[in-house]
């Protein structure tokens, strides 16, 4: 059942820029975005692959969300204000990480237009999307708080509010 729900969530379209769900207003039981956070790409909010917490810190999982992008070469935005913690290549993929206090927000595969130590503002163009993460153009966004991965939707909004149902 959980996998079926995750598959359904992978097709979730959260709306277009300016829609109530993205403007910080709760909409149909969906959590609003945190102040000072924006989506890393413009356009429809289509989650290609959802966050899937691992059972243990080293187990399999998907420690972020993959968001559909119109095309390789599209601009990628800083999801929050902070300092560029890392901008470079990890293994074979270009990565940018922005630090705000104990929160690290990472986007990939993104060729940096910024360097480590640069101050960035929320919504600022920080890089250009490259191919290689998904079968179609997408950007991966991961968020860590004090070293622990969390769903980026906690900050971007879009998580369905929990509803307790009777057993059966």
Secondary structure, DSSP 8 states (H G I E B T S, - for coil): -HHHHHHHHTT-B---TTSGGGTT--BTTB----TT---SSSS--BEEE--B--SSTTSS-B-SEEEE-SSTT-EEE-SS-EEEEEEEEETTEEEEEEEETTEEEEEESEEESS-TT-EE-TT-EEEEE-S-SSSSSEEEEEEEETTEEE-THHHH---B--------
